[in-house]
Amino acid sequence: MVRSRYVDAVISEFEFRQKSCNLLNGSQVFGTTYIGGGTPSELEPALMEKLIAGTVGQLKLAHDFEFTAEANPESFSDETAIAWKKAGINRISMGVQSLDEGVLQLLGRQCPPAKARTALKLACNTFERVSADWIIGPGLKLDSLLAELDEALNMGVEHFSLYILELHEGTRLQKKVIRGEVDLLADEQTELLYLAVVDYLAGKGIEQYEVSNFSLPGAESRHNGNYWLRKPWLGLGAAAHGCFGRNRFANIADPFEYMSTVEAGQLPVESLDELVLPSRLLERLILGLRTRQGIPVSWLAENCLDLHQGLESGLWTLPADRLVLTARGFLVIDSIEEIVRPACR
């Protein structure tokens, strides 16, 4: 079975990396783990238990270890929830996207709202922490969206990830848009919805702490926070990435090529790069801009941004000589990232 073969390959990769990775020298205490990038909830519970035992189960874990797994509502069951909790998972990231049947159909999701609600309730009743993804896209109406978020809050969701729909080439949705069957939201509508959600969640005590993420105080994703702080991490599996100091690696993306490479006794690395100083400084800037802490103005090259104009336009604030993007600034962060340059220090 392919899934069993894949789990064996990931465990084998972990064993290979124990011989070459300083993070796995036996003394490192791990604070977080995240299983995702696919649909972990489709993995049979016995295989998930085997995967965890062969990887996370071999690590020295912090007393407040955060262990997140992604789940889709349509494949999240009572059996899965019980097995995952027993295996040590304590945080769920649920890909809800919407609780509106019309919106889900436009997005090409087959999960009916009733199933999504059942899965979200199950997650909230079983796990310590629950995050839920929502998406701003075709067919969305503000009143319905806010009602859905309120419903999720009442269930016990403490963390939300809010994404703006990106149209990818070759997808079913793109073909519908080309044929005129689906109308994308205008930029003005997207901005209105996004800013309204930010304000609504803030009124409920759910603060925006990163460009796409919102949470109650103390319910932030510590795992994601480590990325923005540029802490080292180890990625396992097809298309996984890792970071060790100046080094960045990416695994082979194709699952079958990945498995074959590991089965041949080789690390499945597709690329390995060492970031030179200018690249590290730029990375520090871009990652810092994603967070509510922002960056020191001193990190910016002189005149790469018009600080006064951005302040007047409501794109950022400048508390204590730091540049902190506002919700409006997060909406155009891609454009800001294209023009920022680090100071040479």
DAKA-V481489 format. One line per field, one symbol per residue. phi: phi as a letter, one per 30 degrees, with the letter a starting at -180 (. if undefined). psi: psi as a letter, one per 30 degrees, with the letter a starting at -180 (. if undefined). burial: + if it has 16 or more other C-alpha atoms within 10 Angstrom, else -. A space follows every 50 residues. Layout:
BEGIN
phi = ???
psi = ???
burial = ???
END
This chain:
BEGIN
phi = .dddddeddddddedddddbcddcdjcdcccbbbcaiabedddeeddddd ddddbedccdcddcecbcbdbcedccbeddeddddddjdbbcccddiacc eddddddidcddeddddddddddddccdbbcbcbbcaeidbeeddddddd ddeddkdcbbccccecdcdidddddddddidbcdddeddedddddddedd dddciccdcaecbbadejcdddddeddddiddbccbjdidbbbbidcbbb deddeddeddddddicdddcbbbcddeedddddeddddddcddibdeddd deidbddddddddidacbdhiccbddeddddcddddddcdbddda
psi = keeeeeeeeeeeeeeeffffkffhgffkkkflkkjafbifffkkeeeeee eeefdefgljklfhkkjkkkkkefgjleeeeeeeeeffkgkkjkieelgj eeeeeefgkfjleeeeeeeeeeeefelekkkkklkjakfkkeeeeeeeee eeeffgkfkkkjkkkkjkkfleeeeeeefgfkklkleeeeeeeeeeeeee eefggjkjflegkkllkfgljeeeeeeffhlklkkklkglllkjcfkklk lkekeeeeeeeefggkkhkekjkkkleeeeeeeeeeeefflffalkfffk kkgfkjeeeeeefgfllikhhkjjkleeeeegeeeefffkkkki.
burial = -----+++++++++--+-----++-----++++++----+++--+--+++ ++-+++--+-+---+++++++++++++--++-++--++++++++++++++ -+++-++---+++--++-++++++-+++++++++++++++-+--++-++- -++-+++++++++---------++-------+-++----++-++--++-+ +----+++++++++++--+++++----+-+--+++++++++-++---+++ ++--+--++-+++---+++----------+++++++++++++-++++-++ ------+--++---++++---++++++++++-+--+---++++--
END
